[in-house]
Amino acid sequence: MLYLIPIEPYEERYSEQWYRWYMKECQALNIKFEMIDGDQQTTTLENNQVVLSPVGTNIYKMSQLTKILYKIKNGNIKDGDKFYFFDGWFPGVSSIKYCVNMLGLDIEMYAFFHAGTYDKYDFTYQHNMESWGKHLENAWFDIYNKIFVASEYHKNLLVETRNIDASKIYVVGIPIYKEEYMADIIPGTIPNSENTIVFPHRLADEKQFEDFRFLEDYFIRKDKHWNFVVAKDVCNTKKDYYNLLYKAKVSFSSALQETFGIAMYESIALKCCPVVPNRLSYVEYYPILYRYDSLFEAATRIERHITYNNTYSDFNHEPTFEFNLKKFEFSIRNILYKIGVCNA
């Protein structure tokens, strides 16, 4: 049996999609699985929370943990069972390991890591969790049988900063389903039809929203009155967000922390041209034509994309992007294969 341990599914984040996509892939592959839900306190992010509710996410995780422990107590967990955590930053993992060791159960645990205190721009580090979090992370890295990350950049960051066996880390990308995004586009909508530059990120410090406003002011001074739109300001649903990207010409990032960049790949899937900094995981996944080293270089990239409506680079036919988009459709199956519950 494969037990899936999801993140609480918020519609405005990727977690709701992951919940559905993992279930769909497991069903399609005839994998015997069970999704262990937690007690979700809210279905929307409240009070401008940019990641998850700090109390709500722990209530969710601890209720998941309680369900798992009752399954162990009742004899439902058997030798050979596997657990896959959608987020490896799960404080209850050690309790599960304690029980199975004491009871002599032979189970395996796997996890996807998004970030942690090993990244100085992550919210855990920014909120002074690194002094104790690093010890937890090292313990978790020892407990998990395999660890999945989205990029080589993230793998290298883990190896450089934590006590971890590099052979346990697998780079698998992140699931991207272009056709699902396109299904939300309002019929008749014309792609790249508006001179709009979108800031698609959460409004968190590490996303450097101020750079977006700097560029807006820069173009106003050049008498270029284009639309600089913050997705969080105008989008209430994923459908709103996807239609905004589809009509826009440019999606802009200035992130200081990015172990993959879901928002930018959503942009690519919806024909909105990316402009990203020449750092982090962006170096791994984006050709140099879409990266910049300074905001003035970013402005040059944006102006070309707006002026030539993306035709100067023909990014919609960029082989790197086309390859990655197709490859990422198999990210979940790749993970399930590496867990050992399906064939290649």
FENRAFEN-V913467 format. One record per run of one state. SS is the DSSP state (H for helix, E for strand, - for the rest). FROM is the first residue (numbers start at 0). TO is the last residue. Records with the same first field share a line. If there is no record, write none. Layout:
SS = FROM-TO  FROM-TO
//
This chain:
- = 0-0  5-12  28-31  35-52  73-80  85-91  103-106  112-121  126-128  143-144  149-150  161-164  171-176  183-194  199-203  207-207  221-225  234-236  247-248  252-260  269-271  277-280  285-286  292-293  308-313  317-317  328-329  339-343
E = 1-4  32-34  81-84  107-111  145-148  168-170  195-198  226-229  249-251  272-276  290-291
H = 13-27  53-72  92-102  122-125  129-142  151-160  165-167  177-182  204-206  208-220  230-233  237-246  261-268  281-284  287-289  294-307  314-316  318-327  330-338
//
